[in-house]
């Protein structure tokens, strides 16, 4: 259950003004459990009414080619809707580093030069879903990549009484992706994404929030991008078709500026 908030603001009483954008933001934050009422809010004349309603677990899968913008948008969605961000590559590395039972099995496969099995990856997602930060929902970034993985994921979610609520397809033509990819820098801990041309950090090579150094992935080159796109079109496009049949796919125009894409996502998730 979640509380939905209706705010009535009396400017005459407080001398302050709350514009519609603020009201909408506060409503979203409250509705997803990110906002708490305090005395300061009441001092400024908020009249608050509480309505109980059911809130389904919001589960989002971002299925798109590298460089399409899902890495930029995922942290925004995470913060705005109080979701946890499950990037399977990062989770796998963390499990290996922490030497969890699943991480040990994954390392054994990697040391042999084998691919980590779908069952192991789904198991790591299953474990991550137990975290308190994932109780309101989560974003799956970069998984599933094949129809087989999608089916295994759905089986695991069904056992938990959960389903994929929305699949965001960041649509973009291949020719635009190279410039995006080769200028991309990442803050590894948070997943925040920067670009030397389109979204540069305030200080080159440094994360705006933490001041920690940014990294550039080894596979962010034109040559690697070409092979990754070939794999995406061959393996992942069918996954989009798989979820389209379930009626949960929304195609976003990822060629737009990031802010416009964010606005599109808000409309989809509202």
C-alpha positions as CSV (number, residue, x, y, z in Angstrom):
1,X,0.0,0.0,0.0
2,X,1.1,3.6,-0.6
3,X,-0.2,7.0,0.3
4,X,-1.3,9.2,-2.5
5,X,-1.0,12.9,-1.7
6,X,-3.3,15.7,-2.7
7,X,-1.8,19.1,-1.9
8,X,-3.9,22.3,-1.5
9,X,-1.6,25.3,-1.1
10,X,-3.0,28.6,0.3
11,X,-0.7,31.4,-0.9
12,X,-2.7,33.9,1.1
13,X,-1.9,32.2,4.3
14,X,1.8,31.7,3.7
15,X,2.9,34.2,1.1
16,X,4.5,31.4,-0.9
17,X,3.6,30.1,-4.3
18,X,3.7,26.5,-5.5
19,X,3.6,26.1,-9.2
20,X,2.0,23.1,-11.0
21,X,5.4,21.5,-11.7
22,X,6.2,21.5,-8.0
23,X,2.9,20.0,-7.2
24,X,3.4,17.2,-9.8
25,X,6.8,16.4,-8.5
26,X,5.7,16.3,-4.9
27,X,2.8,14.0,-5.8
28,X,5.1,11.6,-7.6
29,X,7.6,11.6,-4.7
30,X,4.9,11.0,-2.1
31,X,3.2,8.4,-4.2
32,X,6.3,6.3,-4.4
33,X,7.3,6.7,-0.8
34,X,10.1,9.2,-1.2
35,X,8.5,12.1,0.6
36,X,7.7,12.5,4.3
37,X,5.6,15.3,5.8
38,X,7.3,17.6,8.4
39,X,6.4,20.6,10.4
40,X,8.0,23.0,7.9
41,X,5.6,21.8,5.2
42,X,2.6,22.4,7.5
43,X,4.0,25.8,8.5
44,X,3.9,27.0,4.9
45,X,0.2,26.1,4.5
46,X,0.1,22.7,3.0
47,X,-3.3,21.1,3.6
48,X,-2.7,17.4,3.3
49,X,-5.3,14.7,2.6
50,X,-4.4,11.0,2.6
51,X,-5.9,8.5,0.3
52,X,-5.1,4.8,0.6
53,X,-4.5,3.0,-2.6
54,X,-2.8,-0.1,-3.9
55,X,0.6,0.4,-5.6
56,X,1.9,-2.4,-7.8
57,X,5.6,-3.1,-7.8
58,X,7.0,-1.1,-10.7
59,X,9.4,-3.2,-12.7
60,X,11.1,-1.7,-15.7
61,X,13.3,-3.3,-18.3
62,X,15.4,-1.0,-20.5
63,X,16.2,-2.9,-23.7
64,X,18.2,-0.9,-26.2
65,X,21.5,-0.8,-28.1
66,X,24.6,0.6,-26.5
67,X,24.7,4.4,-26.6
68,X,20.9,4.8,-26.9
69,X,20.7,6.7,-23.6
70,X,19.4,4.0,-21.2
71,X,22.4,4.5,-18.9
72,X,21.6,8.2,-18.7
73,X,17.9,7.8,-18.0
74,X,18.1,4.8,-15.6
75,X,19.5,6.8,-12.6
76,X,16.9,9.5,-13.3
77,X,14.0,7.0,-13.1
78,X,15.6,5.3,-10.1
79,X,15.8,8.5,-8.1
80,X,12.4,9.9,-9.2
81,X,10.4,6.7,-8.5
82,X,12.5,5.3,-5.6
83,X,13.5,2.2,-7.5
84,X,16.7,0.2,-7.4
85,X,18.9,0.1,-10.5
86,X,19.9,-3.5,-11.4
87,X,22.7,-3.4,-14.0
88,X,23.5,-7.0,-14.4
89,X,27.2,-6.5,-15.4
90,X,27.8,-4.4,-12.3
91,X,25.9,-6.9,-10.1
92,X,27.9,-9.8,-11.5
93,X,31.2,-8.1,-10.8
94,X,30.0,-7.1,-7.3
95,X,29.0,-10.7,-6.5
96,X,32.3,-12.0,-7.7
97,X,34.2,-9.4,-5.6
98,X,32.0,-10.2,-2.5
99,X,32.6,-13.9,-3.0
100,X,28.9,-14.7,-2.6
101,X,27.9,-18.3,-3.4
102,X,26.6,-17.2,-6.8
103,X,29.6,-15.0,-7.3
104,X,32.0,-17.9,-6.7
105,X,30.1,-20.0,-9.3
106,X,30.2,-17.1,-11.8
107,X,34.0,-16.6,-11.2
108,X,34.6,-20.3,-11.9
109,X,32.8,-20.0,-15.2
110,X,34.7,-16.8,-16.1
111,X,38.1,-18.3,-15.2
112,X,37.3,-21.1,-17.6
113,X,36.5,-18.6,-20.3
114,X,32.9,-19.7,-20.3
115,X,29.8,-17.4,-20.3
116,X,28.0,-17.1,-17.0
117,X,24.9,-19.1,-17.3
118,X,21.4,-17.5,-17.5
119,X,20.4,-19.3,-14.4
120,X,23.2,-17.7,-12.4
121,X,22.4,-14.2,-13.7
122,X,18.7,-14.6,-12.9
123,X,19.8,-16.0,-9.5
124,X,21.8,-12.8,-8.8
125,X,18.8,-10.7,-9.8
126,X,16.6,-12.8,-7.5
127,X,19.0,-12.1,-4.6
128,X,19.2,-8.4,-5.3
129,X,15.4,-8.1,-5.2
130,X,15.5,-9.0,-1.5
131,X,17.3,-5.7,-0.7
132,X,15.1,-3.1,1.1
133,X,15.9,-0.6,-1.7
134,X,14.3,-2.9,-4.2
135,X,11.0,-3.3,-2.4
136,X,9.2,-0.5,-4.3
137,X,10.4,-1.8,-7.6
138,X,13.5,-2.0,-9.8
139,X,14.9,-1.2,-13.2
140,X,16.6,-4.0,-15.1
141,X,19.4,-2.4,-17.3
142,X,20.9,-4.6,-20.0
143,X,19.0,-7.8,-19.2
144,X,17.4,-9.9,-20.6
145,X,19.4,-10.0,-23.9
146,X,17.8,-13.1,-25.3
147,X,14.3,-14.6,-25.4
148,X,15.6,-17.5,-23.4
149,X,16.8,-15.1,-20.7
150,X,13.5,-13.3,-20.8
151,X,11.6,-16.6,-20.2
152,X,13.8,-17.6,-17.3
153,X,13.4,-14.1,-15.8
154,X,9.7,-14.2,-16.1
155,X,9.6,-17.6,-14.4
156,X,11.6,-16.3,-11.5
157,X,9.4,-13.2,-11.2
158,X,6.2,-15.2,-11.4
159,X,7.4,-17.3,-8.4
160,X,7.7,-14.0,-6.5
161,X,4.3,-12.8,-7.7
162,X,6.0,-10.0,-9.7
163,X,6.0,-9.2,-13.4
164,X,7.6,-6.8,-15.9
165,X,5.3,-3.8,-15.8
166,X,7.0,-1.8,-18.6
167,X,9.7,-2.3,-21.2
168,X,11.4,0.9,-22.5
169,X,12.7,0.6,-26.0
170,X,15.2,3.4,-26.7
171,X,14.9,3.6,-30.4
172,X,17.8,5.1,-32.3
173,X,19.5,4.5,-35.7
174,X,22.9,2.9,-35.7
175,X,24.6,5.8,-37.4
176,X,24.0,8.2,-34.5
177,X,25.5,5.8,-31.9
178,X,29.2,6.0,-32.6
179,X,29.6,9.7,-31.5
180,X,27.7,9.0,-28.4
181,X,29.7,5.9,-27.5
182,X,33.2,7.1,-28.0
183,X,32.6,10.3,-25.9
184,X,31.0,8.5,-23.0
185,X,32.3,8.5,-19.4
186,X,30.8,6.6,-16.5
187,X,30.8,7.0,-12.7
188,X,31.1,3.2,-11.8
189,X,29.6,3.3,-8.3
190,X,26.3,5.2,-9.1
191,X,26.0,4.4,-12.8
192,X,25.8,8.2,-13.7
193,X,26.7,8.7,-17.3
194,X,28.5,11.7,-18.9
195,X,29.5,12.7,-22.4
196,X,32.3,14.9,-23.4
197,X,30.1,16.8,-25.9
198,X,26.4,16.2,-25.0
199,X,26.6,16.1,-21.2
200,X,30.0,16.9,-19.9
201,X,30.8,16.8,-16.1
202,X,31.5,20.2,-14.4
203,X,35.2,19.1,-14.1
204,X,36.6,16.9,-16.9
205,X,37.0,13.3,-15.7
206,X,35.3,13.9,-12.3
207,X,31.8,12.9,-11.1
208,X,29.7,16.0,-10.3
209,X,28.2,14.5,-7.1
210,X,31.0,12.6,-5.4
211,X,34.1,14.1,-7.0
212,X,35.3,10.6,-7.7
213,X,37.1,9.9,-11.0
214,X,35.1,8.8,-14.1
215,X,36.1,5.8,-16.3
216,X,35.7,5.1,-19.9
217,X,34.8,1.5,-20.7
218,X,37.2,-0.5,-22.8
219,X,34.5,-1.5,-25.2
220,X,33.5,2.1,-25.9
221,X,35.2,2.2,-29.3
222,X,33.8,2.2,-32.9
223,X,35.1,-1.3,-33.6
224,X,33.6,-2.9,-30.5
225,X,30.4,-0.9,-31.1
226,X,30.0,-2.5,-34.5
227,X,30.2,-6.1,-33.1
228,X,27.9,-5.2,-30.2
229,X,25.2,-3.8,-32.5
230,X,25.4,-6.9,-34.6
231,X,24.8,-9.0,-31.5
232,X,22.0,-6.6,-30.4
233,X,20.1,-6.9,-33.6
234,X,20.5,-10.6,-33.8
235,X,19.7,-11.5,-30.1
236,X,18.0,-8.6,-28.3
237,X,15.5,-7.3,-31.0
238,X,13.5,-10.6,-30.6
239,X,13.3,-9.9,-26.9
240,X,11.5,-6.6,-27.7
241,X,9.1,-8.6,-29.9
242,X,8.6,-11.1,-27.0
243,X,7.5,-8.3,-24.6
244,X,5.5,-6.5,-27.3
245,X,3.2,-9.5,-27.4
246,X,2.7,-9.0,-23.7
247,X,1.6,-5.4,-24.3
248,X,4.3,-3.8,-22.1
249,X,6.7,-2.2,-24.6
250,X,6.9,1.6,-25.1
251,X,9.1,2.9,-27.9
252,X,11.0,6.1,-27.0
253,X,12.6,8.4,-29.6
254,X,16.2,8.2,-28.1
255,X,17.5,10.6,-30.8
256,X,15.9,13.5,-28.8
257,X,17.9,15.5,-26.2
258,X,18.1,13.6,-22.8
259,X,15.7,16.0,-21.1
260,X,13.0,15.4,-23.8
261,X,13.5,11.6,-23.4
262,X,13.1,12.0,-19.6
263,X,9.8,13.9,-20.2
264,X,8.6,11.0,-22.4
265,X,9.5,8.5,-19.7
266,X,7.5,10.5,-17.1
267,X,4.5,10.4,-19.3
268,X,4.8,6.7,-19.8
269,X,5.2,6.0,-16.1
270,X,2.6,8.5,-14.8
